[in-house]
Structure formats: C-alpha cells, structure tokens
C-alpha cells in the first residue's frame, strides 16, 4: 500500500485503516484482537467489539480495583463512560 499524498499524516491514516480492516476481519471470523503482547493503544478501540460494553466495563472496574492509582498502563482501557 502507498499513502497518497506521500505525507506522514496520510501514511498514519493508511496504517490505521489497514489495521482496522485486519482487526475487523479477525473479529468477523470469531478471532481475538488480543495477543500475548497485549492489546495496546492501537487495538484499544476494538476491545468493546470483542468483549461487549459489559465486558469492557468489567475490565475497567477490575483495573480500578487492582490499580486504584492508575500506575500500570494509565489510560489504556479508556475512561468509563
């Protein structure tokens, strides 16, 4: 793939679209967006699709209970709605 125009912003946008297409294809096939390396910021927005809003809320509340000062990977699960 080649970003058009050939600018850093266009390249980042292209990367985001390719990643989204791949993760959506994986989820459509029943796969997981997580990996042994974790989810990370790039995949964070796909957690709700995989686990549902209730599952994501549970993960956020577990994180808050186990890490009340938000020291470990702050902001990686996003804020509770």
C-alpha positions in Angstrom: 0.0 0.0 0.0 1.1 3.5 -0.7 -0.2 6.6 1.1 -1.5 9.4 -1.2 -0.4 12.1 -0.8 3.0 10.8 0.4 2.9 12.6 3.7 3.4 11.4 7.3 -0.3 12.1 8.1 -1.5 10.2 5.1 0.8 7.3 6.0 -0.6 7.2 9.5 -4.2 7.3 8.3 -3.4 4.5 5.8 -1.9 2.4 8.6 -5.0 3.0 10.8 -7.3 1.9 8.0 -5.3 -1.2 7.2 -5.1 -2.2 10.9 -8.9 -1.6 11.3 -9.6 -3.8 8.3 -7.5 -6.6 9.6 -8.9 -6.4 13.1 -12.5 -6.3 11.8 -11.8 -9.3 9.6 -10.4 -11.1 12.6 -13.4 -10.3 14.8 -15.8 -11.2 12.0 -14.2 -14.6 11.8 -14.6 -15.1 15.6 -10.9 -14.3 16.4 -9.5 -12.1 19.2 -7.8 -8.8 18.8 -5.6 -9.6 21.8 -2.2 -11.3 21.6 0.4 -12.5 24.0 1.9 -9.0 23.7 -1.4 -7.5 24.9 -3.8 -5.1 23.3 -2.0 -1.8 23.3 -3.3 1.6 22.2 -3.7 0.6 18.5 -6.2 -2.1 19.4 -7.9 -0.5 22.4 -10.9 0.7 20.4 -11.6 -2.9 19.3 -12.0 -4.2 22.9 -15.6 -3.3 23.1 -16.4 -5.1 19.9 -14.7 -8.3 21.2 -15.9 -8.2 24.8 -19.0 -6.1 24.6 -19.6 -3.0 26.6 -20.3 -5.0 29.7 -17.1 -6.9 29.4 -15.1 -3.7 28.9 -16.8 -2.2 31.9 -15.8 -5.2 33.9 -12.2 -4.9 32.8 -12.1 -1.2 33.7 -13.6 -1.8 37.1 -11.1 -4.7 37.8 -8.3 -2.3 36.7 -9.6 0.4 39.1 -9.8 -2.1 42.0 -6.4 -3.6 41.5 -4.6 -0.4 40.4 -6.5 2.5 42.1 -3.8 5.0 41.4 -3.7 4.1 37.7 0.0 3.4 37.7 0.1 0.4 35.4 -0.6 1.4 31.7 -2.6 4.5 32.5 -5.4 5.2 30.2 -5.0 2.1 28.1 -8.6 0.9 28.8 -10.0 4.3 28.3 -12.3 6.1 30.7 -15.5 4.6 32.0 -18.5 6.1 30.2 
